Amino acid sequence: MIAIATSADNAATDDAATVLALEDIRHDYGAVTAIESLNLSVSAEEVVCLLGPSGCGKTTALRIAAGLERLQHGRVLLDGAIIADPTHEMPPERRNVGFLFQDYALFPHLSVAENVAFGLQALSGGARKERVAEVLQQVNLIRAAGRFPHELSGGQQQRVALARSMAPRPHVILLDEPFSSLDARMRDQVRDNTLHALKQSGAGTLMVTHDAEEAMFMADKIAVMRRGRLVQFGSPVELYCHPINAFVAEFFGEVNCIHGTAQGGRVATPFGDLPARELDEGAEVDVLVRPEALRLVPIHEGLDPNRAVRVIASKMLGRTSLIHLRIDYKDGEELHLHSRMPGRFLPPENAMLSIELDHSQAFVFPIN
């Protein structure tokens, strides 16, 4: 189990399962608050992603966990023991925490095997060699043991760095944007290999990323951060299908935004009324609709033949098609919407279609 909360939530944690805990962390850089009241815990065999835009505090939290940033307020626990508080800090090298840097930080003059063995000096020669071979096998690089970093691709270098972080059998592995330097084609394969290796290691993993799709691929739980605060925590499905606010909804992908007004516990849209029961009468709202929630069908098959949309353009994007739409709305307002349909779906320009809405992918939030 993983539990993450703000201090206001006071979410319970399972101490028996927790390998890393950050409690009531606050961190300032001069007059700028990088982290405010962060509580976060990670358990064995789980991958937790800190997700958010640049400058939201996620990398600072990772560096505090690693001991690379001095703790200012709160405390850090490893396997239930306090390793840092404002009066005492355990040095990074004694924390039994593996850290994978964004630039991998491999030693260029050492072979792959020597890089992986660097943190295993306490083992005998035979045991060290056996452990190096074991982790290189996990990351599918056993045949590259004698090569040097400059002889490897970016993906191979990333896997060497991962093997080095796993070699001492740490209880926690920390990953800082580990795939950001890879091209899109290589990134998918390396992410898959990395996820399997992390699961095999049995360690708890805390990973930083600004890529929502990457977080959904890698994580068991995602913690969305904004301006130093934890905004929402949950499984990828929970955050994608039940965002707590517009920031979270928009961070997980493109949305169509329609302004409206709450009246009688509902808000009117071009696709019919949506519930707004918890909002004050007359409250101004944003209705956010994911493109995949707008299913296009011929008008004669539509649920309401009066809800016609005109096709502006259709684009094939590979696994999906993106259709640009125009629809007449209230008071002569004209809306530009996007629909994302599976596979090849390319209606011609100016074609008239009807929309069916998946209500589970439409969200109503008050305008702040």
N, C-alpha and C positions, 0 to 999 in steps of 0.2 A: 504493500500500500504506500502511496505517496500522498502527502497532504501539504498544500500550500495555501497560505492565507495572508491577509494583511493583519496588523496587530488588532484592528477593530473586529476582525472576524473571530480571532482566537480559535482557529480550527484545531481540532485534536489531531495528534500524530501518534503513530504506532511506534513507540520507542524501541520495541523488540526488533522491528524490521528496519528501523532507520539507520543508515550508514553515514549520512551527512545532514546536518541541520544548521541553518542560518536563522538566528533568533533576534528579532527586533533590530535589524541592521539599519543604521543611518550613516550616510557618508557624504561629506561636503568637500568640494574643491573651492576653497575661498568662500565667496558669497553664493556660489552655485551649489544647490543640493542635488547630488547625483542619485542617491537612494534615500527613500523615506519609509521607515517602518516596514521593512521587508522580513517576512517569516517564510521560510521555505525548507522543506525536508525531502530527502531522496532516500529510497530504500534499495536494497540489493536487487539486481537483475532488472531494474527499471531504467528507462530513458526519459528524462525530463528535459524539455526545451524551454529556455528563456527566449521569448520572441518579442520583438519590438523594433521601432525605428532607431536609427543612429542617435546616440545621446540619451537613451532612455534609462541607462544604468545597468544593463544586462552584463556587459563585460566587466564593469567594476565589481558586480556581485561575484562573478567567476574568479576574479583576481583576489578578492577577499577570501574566498573559500580555499584558494591555492596558497595563500600566505604571501602573495606578491604585492598586495596593497595593505598597508597597516590599518587594522581595525580601529574605528573611532568610537562606535557605540554599538552595543549588543554583544552577542557572542557566537562563536562557531564551535559546533560539536562534531566529533568523528567517533562513530560507534558508541555514542552516549557519553564520551569523555570530552570535557571542555579543552579545546586546543587553542582558543584565542578569546580574549576579552580585553577591555580597555587597559588592563594592568599587566597582561601577560600574553605572549604569542609564541607558539611553537614554530620553529623555523620551517620553511617549506620542505626542505629535504627530509624532515623527520615525520611528515604528515601521512605517509603512505597513500599519497594521492598522485595519480597519473595525470599529466597535463599535456595536451596536444595543442601546440601553438598554431596560430593562423598561417605562419610562414614555415611551419614544420621544424625549423631550427635544427636540422641535421648537421653533423660534423662532416665537412667535405673531405677531410683527410682520412676518415675512417670508412671501412667497408660497411655494407648493410648489416652483416652479423655483428661487427664491432659497435656500430651505432646502437643496435638493440641490446647488446650486452653491457652498455655503459653504466646502467644503474644496478648491475648484478654483482658488484665487487665482493659482496659478502658471501657469495656462493663459491664452492670449489670449482676448479676448472672443468671437471666433467659435468657437474650439475649445471654450471652456467651454459655450457655448450648444448646440453639437453634442453634447457629452457628456451634458449634462442631458437633452436630448431622447432620447438613446439609452437611458439608464437608466430614464427615465419610461415609455418604450415597453416595456421589459422587465417592468415591474411594472403595466402596463396603466393608467397614470395620465396619459398625455400630454394628455388633454383637461382635466385639472385643474391644469395648470401655473400658471395665474394665480390660483387660489383660495388661501385662507388656511387654516391648520390647523383653526380653529374651524368652518369650513364643511364639514369632512370627517367621515365616519364613523370609528369606531375602527379598522376594518380598513384604510381608506384612509390614515389617519395612520401605521399600522404599515408600510404599503408605501412611504410617503414616507421614513420613517426608514431602511428597507432600501435604497431607492434612494440616499439620501445616503451610507450606509456603503459602497455599491458604487462610487460615482462616481469616487473617486480610483484605481480599479483596484488595490485592496489584494491582497496575496497571501493574507491571512488575514482572515476575517470572524468576529467574536465576537458571539454572540447570547445575551442574558440573559433567559430566560423570555419570549420575544418575543410569545407568544400568550395570556399569562395574563389580560390585561384584556379579552379578547374573549368574547362569549357563545358558547355551544356551536354555534349555527347558523352564525355567521360564521367561527368558528375553523377549521372543516374547509376552507372555500374559501380562506381566507387562507393556511393552511399549504400547501395545494397550490400556490398561486401563488408563495409564497416558495421552496418547494423547487425549482420550475422555474427561478426567477430565479437562485438560488444555483448551480445546475448550469451555467447559461449563463455565469455570471461567470467560471468556471474557478478561483475561489479555493478554498482550503481553509477549512472552516467548523468552528468549535468552538461548540457550543450547550449551554446549561444548561437542564434541565427537571426537574421532579419527577413528570411525567406519563409513565408507561411506554408507554401507547398512542401518545402524541405522539412519543416517542423512536423507537419502532418504525416510525412513519410517515416520519419525517424522516431517520433515520440510516442510514449504511452500516455503522457500528460504534458500539457502545454501551459506555461505561465506567460500571459501577455502583459508586457510592461509599457508604461507611458509616463514620461517625465518623472522617473524615479519611483513610481508606485506600481504595485501589482493591480491590474485592472480586472482580470478574470483568469481563473484557473479551471482546467478540466481536461477531459479527453478531447482528441481532435474532433470527434463527432459532436460533442457537446458544444464546443466553441463555434463550430461552423454552422450548426443548425439552431443553436440557442444563444446567439451573442447577447451580451448584457447591455451593449450600447452601440451607437453608430460607429465609433472608432474600431471596435472589435469586428463588426460586420464588414466594414470596408477594408480592414487589414487582411482579411482572408479572401479577397478577390474583388473584381469589378462588381459594382451594383448600379442599377438604375435608381435614380433619386427623384421622387415626386413629392412636392409640397402639398400639404393638406391641412384640414382643421378637424379636430375631434368634436363630433356632435352626436349626442344621444348614445355615447359609448361606442361609436363607430367612426371611421374616416372613409370618405368616398375616394375611389380611384377609377381609372379607365377600365379596370378589370372587375369592378364591383366593389362593394363595401368590405372593409377589413375591421376586425375588432380593435377597439381602443378603450376598453372598459376602465383601465386604471388611470386614465388621463382626465384632467379637468375639462369641463365643458368649455369649448371655444379655444382650447390649447392648440397652438401651431405645431405641426408635426412634420417629420420627414418619413416618407414611406420608402424603404430600401428593398429593392427586388433584384435578386440574382438573375443574370441573363438566362441561366439554365432553367429558371422557374417559369419562363415564358415559352410555352409550347405553341408552335404555329401549325394551324390546320386549315384546310379549305373552308371557306365561309359556310357552305351548306352542312359541314360536319361540326361546326363550332357550337358551343353552348349558348351563345347569344349572337345571332347574325348581325346585330347592330354595332357590335364592337369590332369594327374593321380597322386594320392597319395597312399602311402602304409600304412596300419594300423600297428602300432607298438604294441599298447595295447588299450583295451577298459575298462572303469571303470564306474560302475553304482553308481551314487551319490544321488539317491533318485528321486527328481523331474527332474533331468537331467542326461545325460551320458557324460563323458569326454573321448574323443578319441585322443590318441597320434598318430601323423602322421609323415611320412617322405616323402619329395619331393625333386627331383633333380632340381637344379636351375642353373643359369648361371655359366660358367667356372667350371663346375663339383662340385659346392658348393651344399651341402646337408643341407636342412633346417628341423628342428624339430618344428612342429606346434601342437597346440591344437585346437580341435573343440568341442563345447558344443552343444549337440543335446537334444531336449526335450524328457522327458520320458525315456523309455527303448530302447536304440539303442546300440547294442553290436556286431559290425562286428568282425569276427575272425581275429587273427593275420595274417599278410601278405595279407589280402584282398586288392584288388585294387579298389579305388573309385574315383569319380570326385567331384570337389569342385565348389559350386556356392557361390559367394561373395555378401553379403549385403553391398553395397558401403556406406550406411549411417553410418556404424559402422567401417569404415576404415579411418584413419586420417594420414595426411602427415605433418611432422614438420621438420624444419631445425635442423641439429645437431649443438648445441652451442659449 
